[in-house]
Amino acid sequence: MPYSHIISSYIGNFSLAFPYILISTIIVFFVALIRFSSWSLIICLIGFACSIPNLFKTFSFSPEIEAKNAETSISLLSYNVHFFNFFKPDNAMDYIKYCDADIICIQEFTCSRKLVDKFSLAAIRLSLYKYPYSHIEFLGGNKNMKKGIATFSKYPIIKKEKIDLNSNNHGAINSYIKIKKDTLQVINCYLESNKLTQEDKNITQWETQNEPIKKIYNKLSDAANTRRKQSEIVSSKKNPNISSILCGDINDVPSSFVYRELRGDYKDAFLSLGKGFGNTFHEGIYNFRIDYIFFNNFVEPHLFSVDKIEKSDHYPILFKFEL
């Protein structure tokens, strides 16, 4: 493995653990303060100083701008629906219809291969009848279902491009949407996941066995390197000459290379309008912000929210804006 990939693996895995490392550092700091351990205090302070850039990406102390709910706002919903919760009755479709956003960007989109089924593509289109325009790319699946990524819009989609990420289950799409006299670019992406099984996530095994730790580390490293390449491909598609939004599930945290690459000179909707950690992935003790909406200077932000509903292992994120 090239040295650059090895370094990228270490950085990628460290970035994933950054929130926990920061919390541990704070605990050690207060313990050292109580015990008057000067060396521990110095080490902690150095750690804090090095953490500041990542801290301000991970945690929003206060919104950069004031939110407003203008009547002229356009709304965009980005949501990893976890394959509609494997077709369970309590799924994300009802929420999507209730939200009534102007543009819907769905990751882990899926539909039944059966022509007559509640989750056939025809049935999904019928449920989303308010969205006559769509851009869907299927990336994989099995004998029962097709899996992919999809963007639905109330406004005409005048140009569609599939962004090939060299992956069987992950991908991105680039849609150009005509909104009155303006054109909005919307890049909807779903980058490589860590592919951790429930067994991998069982922390009790880590305490007694070395092999599971090595297996998990290798999975995280491989995924980090793959996302690094994918983020460069997606970022190259950004159009700096028109209103542009990049959104989706990037499966990486704000302190990562992937975040920096995809955001570039765009703004982070959460940091602009949100507060706190803004975690979007939730599964037991695993809580991270890995779903994002980035926008360029041609987009005027109005409102951002994370709706903590239990329809998927991700929370939906909503962005209101004006061109």
N, C-alpha and C positions, 0 to 999 in steps of 0.2 A: 504493500500500500504506500503511495506517495506521502512524503512528509506533510504536505499541505492538507491531505485528507485526514491524517492522524491528528494534526493540530485542530482541524475543523471539528473532528469527533469530540475531542476534549472540551472545546469551547461550547459545542452544541449541548453536550450533556451537562456542563456547568450552568449554562443559561437556563435549562429546564429546572434545575434545582435552586436557582437564585433566590426566589422568595423564602424558601426554607432556610437557606444559608444565612440570609439577612436576619430572619427571626432568631436563629440560633446565636448570631453575633450580638444581637440586642440583649438576649438573656445573659450571655457571657459578660457583656459590658456591665450590666447591673450587679452581677455576682462579684466581678472584679472591683466595682465601686464600693460595695459593702465591705469587702475584705481589704481594700486599699492596696490592691496588687497593681503597682505602677506599670510593669511590663505588659500585663494583660490589657490594661487600659490603653496603652500606646498602640498595641496591635489592633485592638478593636477600633480605635479612632482612625488608624490607617485603612482598615477595612471599610469603615463608613465612607471615608473620603473617596475610595476607589469605587464604591457602590453608588455614589450620588447620580451619575448619568443614567444608570439602569433603573435606579429607584424612581426617577421622575418619568420614566417610560412605563414602569410597572404600576405605580400608584399615582392617581391624580388627586392632589391636595385641594385644588379648587379649579373650576372650569376656567379656561382661557378667555372665553367670551360668554355673554349672557344668552341663555336660551330664549327663543321666541316661537310662538305657534302662529305664524302668519297664515292667512287664508290662501295666499299664493304659493304656499310650500308644496314641493313635490316630495313624496315619501318613497323610501327604498327600504325593503326588508331583506336582510341576509340571514339565512337559517340553514343549519345542518340538521336535517329532519331524521337522521339515523334510519334511513330506508322506511320512513313513515312508521317507525317503531315495529317493523316487521308485520305490518298490516293489522296491528291490534286495534280494537275499536276506539280506544282513547289515544288518538294519534294527532299529528300536527296539522292535518288538513283543516280541521275546524277552526284552529287558531289563525291559520293563514287567511281563511275567508273572513274571519272576524276582524282581523287587522286592517284589511282593505287598503294595503299600500298600493301606490301607483306602479311600482316595479318590485318584483319578487325574485331574489336570487337564492336558489336552493342547491345545497350540496348534499351528497348521498341521496339524490333523487332516485326513485325507483318506481317501477310499474309492473303489473302482472303481465305475463305473456298471453294470458287468456283473453279472448276478444270480449267475452261477457264476464265482467268481474268488477267489484267495487273499486279496485285499484288498477284497472286497465288504463291505458293511455287515453282512450276515448272518454272514460268515466272521469279521469282527473281533469281533462280539458273541459268537460261539462261542469264539473264543480267550480272550476275557475273561469266561468263563462264571461266574467267581467274583463278578462285578459285575453283579447283576441290575438295578441301577438306573442310568439314564444320562440326561444332558441334552446333546443335540447340536443345534447350530445350524449350518446350511450357509450359507456367505457368498459362494461363487463356485465357479468350476471351469471345466472345458472338456468336450468331447464324451466324454472317457475317464474323468474323475474329478470328484468333488465335494470341495470344500475347505471347511473350517470350523473350529469350536472345540468341544471336548467335555469333559464331566466324567462320570466313571464312579465308582460308589460301591457299597460292600458294604452300606451303610445306606440306608434309604428316602429318596428325594428327594421331599419333600412339596409343594414349590412351585418353579416354574421361570419365569424371566423373561429374555427376550432384551434386551440393552442395545444399542440401535442407535447405532453410531458413525459413521454416514454414510460408510461405506467399502465397497467391493466385496469386499475380501479381508481386512479386519480387523474385529474385533468383540469382544464380551464377553458373558458369561452370568452370571446371578445365581441360584444354587441354594440352597435351604433344605433341609438334611439332618437327619433325625431320628436322633439317637444316644441310645438309651435314653430317659431322661426329658428330655434337652436337645435344643435346636435349634441347629444350626450354620449360619451363612451362609457360603457359599463363592462369592466373585466370581473368575471365571476370565477373564483379559483378554489380548488380543493387539492391541497398539497399532500405529499406522502405522510401517512400515519405511522406511528411507532409499532403498530401490529402487536401490542402487548395483549396476551391472553389473560383470562381471569386468574389462571395459575401463576402467571408472571407477577400479577398485582398482589398476590397473597404475601404480605410482608413477613408473616411468621416463618416462611421458608428461608428468608434471607439470613436469619439469625443462626441457622444451623448448617447451611449448605453454601459452598462456594460456587458450585456449578451454575445454579440459577442466576446468581449475580453476574457471572460472566456472560451468560446467555442474554440477559436483559441488557447489559451494557452494549453487547454487539448489535442487538436490535436497534437500540437508541442511536448508536454511532452510524449504522448503515442508513437509517432513516434521515438523520441529520445531514449526511453527505448528499443524499438524494434530493432532499428539500433545497439544499444550497444551489444545486444545478437547476432545479425547477424554478426557483425564485428568480434566477437570472434570466430564464426564458420568458417568464411572465412579465417581469419588469421591463424587458425590451419592447413590449407591445404597448406601453403607455404612450398616449398621444399628448404632447405638451401644448399643442396648438388649439385645442378645443376643451370644453368642459369634460372632465374625466374623473371617474370613480373606480377604485379597485377595491373589491370586497371578497369575503369568503373565509373559509376555514383553512388557515395556513399551518395548523398543527405545530405551532411554535410560539414561544413566549416573547414579550417585548424586548428582552435583553439579548435576543438571538441575532445572528447574521441575517437570517431570512427576513425578520421584521425590518431591519435596517435597509436591506436590498429592495424589498417591495415598497416600503414607504418612500424612500428616496427623498425628494423635495416636496412630496405631498404632505398633507396634514392628517393627523390621526383624529377621527371624529370623537372618539372617547375622551382623549386628552383635551380636546377643544371644548367639549360640552358636558363631560361626565365627571364623576367624583368617586374616589375610593379605588379598589382593585379592579372592578368591572369584570370579574371572572365570567367566562362564557361556557367553559366546559366543567361539568360537575358529575363526578362518579365516586361516591364514598369520600375518602380523604383527598382524592385528586381533584383539585380545583385550580384552573388556570385561565388566563385570558389568551385564547388562541384564535378567536374570530374577530375580524377587523373590518372597518370601513375607512379607506384613505381617499382623500379628494384633493384636487389641485386648486389653484387660485381663481379659476373661472367659476368655482362653485361657492356660493355663500351659505354657510351652515346655519341652521335654525335650531335643531333639536336632535338629541341622541338619547337612546334609552336601551337598557338591557332588561328584557321582560323575563322574570324568573318563573317560568312555567315548566312543569314536569312532563312535557310531551316527547322529549328526546334527551339524549345525554349532553346536548348543547342547549344553551338559551338563545332565543332569537334576538337579533339586534336591529333597531329601527333608526333610520337617519332621515331627517327632514331638512330640505335645502331649497335653494333657489338658484337659477342660472343667471 
